[in-house]
Amino acid sequence: MTIDQKQQDIVDQMSDLDDWMDRYAYIIDLGNALPPIAEEFKTPQNLIEGCQSRVWLNANLIDGKIYFTADSDAIIVKGIISMLIDVLNGHTPKEILDADLWFIDKIGLAEHLSPTRSNGLAAMVKQMKMYALAYNELEKNK
């Protein structure tokens, strides 16, 4: 499935939910379903700077595609990172770098987060793109 198809799936799921309390519950459910990150990756190097909550993000390049794992100590944030992982996991570094994550605006996520959570969302996206940039350079230099 393409990044855009995955984003559209999230938009479709969220559009079925009438109010933001239901949408928050859905986001929390996504976070609860996120496979746990290995304890060895819960290190200061994997903490995302700029998040009010603690968010650990790890990425591995396998057969030319990036696979992310993450965790957070905040349930909403864990759901948000889960959505980002769902959209970007299993794609090439170039696809991730070129991705316009339009679903965030389409579902109204940023406008329904506190300013600090909004900053955290931007920091999560930035860190995922930084992994993609690093792996893209690695692939080019092979």
C-alpha distance (Angstrom), angle and dihedral (degrees) to the residues before:
residue distance angle dihedral
M1 . . .
T2 3.80 . .
I3 3.79 124.4 .
D4 3.81 89.9 -109.1
Q5 3.81 91.9 50.8
K6 3.80 90.4 51.3
Q7 3.80 90.6 49.0
Q8 3.80 90.8 50.0
D9 3.82 89.6 51.7
I10 3.81 89.9 56.6
V11 3.81 91.6 46.5
D12 3.81 89.9 50.4
Q13 3.81 92.7 48.6
M14 3.82 92.4 48.4
S15 3.81 93.7 45.9
D16 3.80 88.7 60.8
L17 3.82 89.1 61.4
D18 3.79 114.3 84.0
D19 3.78 103.8 -154.5
W20 3.76 140.3 19.5
M21 3.80 94.5 -104.8
D22 3.82 87.7 62.3
R23 3.80 90.6 44.5
Y24 3.81 91.7 51.3
A25 3.82 89.1 49.9
Y26 3.81 89.1 51.8
I27 3.82 91.5 49.2
I28 3.82 90.0 49.3
D29 3.82 89.6 50.9
L30 3.80 89.6 52.8
G31 3.79 89.8 51.9
N32 3.78 91.8 49.2
A33 3.82 89.1 52.7
L34 3.82 93.1 50.7
P35 3.80 109.3 114.5
P36 3.80 109.1 -115.0
I37 3.78 119.5 -101.0
A38 3.80 114.2 -120.1
E39 3.81 111.6 -97.4
E40 3.81 89.5 -122.4
F41 3.82 88.2 68.3
K42 3.80 95.1 52.9
T43 3.77 90.6 95.0
P44 3.80 133.4 130.6
Q45 3.83 89.1 -107.8
N46 3.82 90.2 60.4
L47 3.81 95.6 47.3
I48 3.79 112.3 109.1
E49 3.79 112.7 -123.1
G50 3.79 114.9 -133.0
C51 3.79 98.5 35.2
Q52 3.78 119.7 118.9
S53 3.80 88.5 -149.1
R54 3.74 124.8 51.5
V55 3.80 110.6 -95.2
W56 3.77 122.6 177.5
L57 3.79 118.5 -161.7
N58 3.78 128.2 -176.9
A59 3.79 129.1 177.7
N60 3.78 133.6 -166.1
L61 3.78 129.3 -169.7
I62 3.80 110.4 -137.4
D63 3.81 120.6 175.1
G64 3.80 91.0 -18.7
K65 3.80 95.5 -50.8
I66 3.79 130.2 102.1
Y67 3.78 121.9 -125.0
F68 3.79 119.2 -168.8
T69 3.78 131.4 -157.6
A70 3.78 123.5 -172.9
D71 3.76 147.1 164.4
S72 3.78 137.4 -172.4
D73 3.77 137.1 -167.6
A74 3.84 90.1 -134.6
I75 3.80 118.5 74.0
I76 3.82 97.5 -145.1
V77 3.80 91.8 46.6
K78 3.81 90.5 48.8
G79 3.81 88.0 54.7
I80 3.79 92.0 49.1
I81 3.81 93.6 50.7
S82 3.81 87.5 46.5
M83 3.83 89.9 57.8
L84 3.81 91.3 48.6
I85 3.80 91.0 49.3
D86 3.80 91.0 48.2
V87 3.80 90.5 54.1
L88 3.82 98.7 42.5
N89 3.82 105.4 30.4
G90 3.79 117.3 111.9
H91 3.78 96.4 18.4
T92 3.78 130.7 118.7
P93 3.79 120.3 -98.8
K94 3.82 89.5 -111.0
E95 3.81 92.8 51.9
I96 3.80 89.9 51.2
L97 3.81 92.7 46.8
D98 3.81 91.1 49.4
A99 3.80 94.4 45.0
D100 3.77 119.1 116.5
L101 3.79 103.7 -154.2
W102 3.80 93.8 -147.6
F103 3.80 94.4 155.2
I104 3.83 90.1 78.3
D105 3.80 91.5 64.6
K106 3.80 94.7 34.4
I107 3.81 92.7 59.5
G108 3.82 92.0 40.2
L109 3.79 93.0 -121.1
A110 3.79 99.2 144.1
E111 3.80 93.3 49.6
H112 3.82 91.5 51.8
L113 3.79 94.8 52.4
S114 3.78 127.4 84.6
P115 3.82 113.6 -105.4
T116 3.81 91.2 -103.4
R117 3.83 92.0 50.3
S118 3.80 89.3 46.8
N119 3.80 88.9 53.7
G120 3.80 88.3 48.7
L121 3.80 91.2 52.3
A122 3.81 90.0 52.4
A123 3.82 89.8 48.1
M124 3.83 91.2 51.8
V125 3.81 92.1 50.8
K126 3.80 90.7 45.9
Q127 3.81 92.7 51.0
M128 3.80 92.3 49.1
K129 3.80 90.0 50.3
M130 3.83 89.8 47.8
Y131 3.81 89.9 55.9
A132 3.81 88.5 49.4
L133 3.81 90.9 49.5
A134 3.81 92.2 50.1
Y135 3.81 93.2 47.1
N136 3.81 91.1 44.6
E137 3.82 89.6 56.2
L138 3.80 90.1 46.6
E139 3.80 90.8 52.4
K140 3.83 92.6 48.0
N141 3.80 91.2 51.6
K142 3.80 95.8 52.4
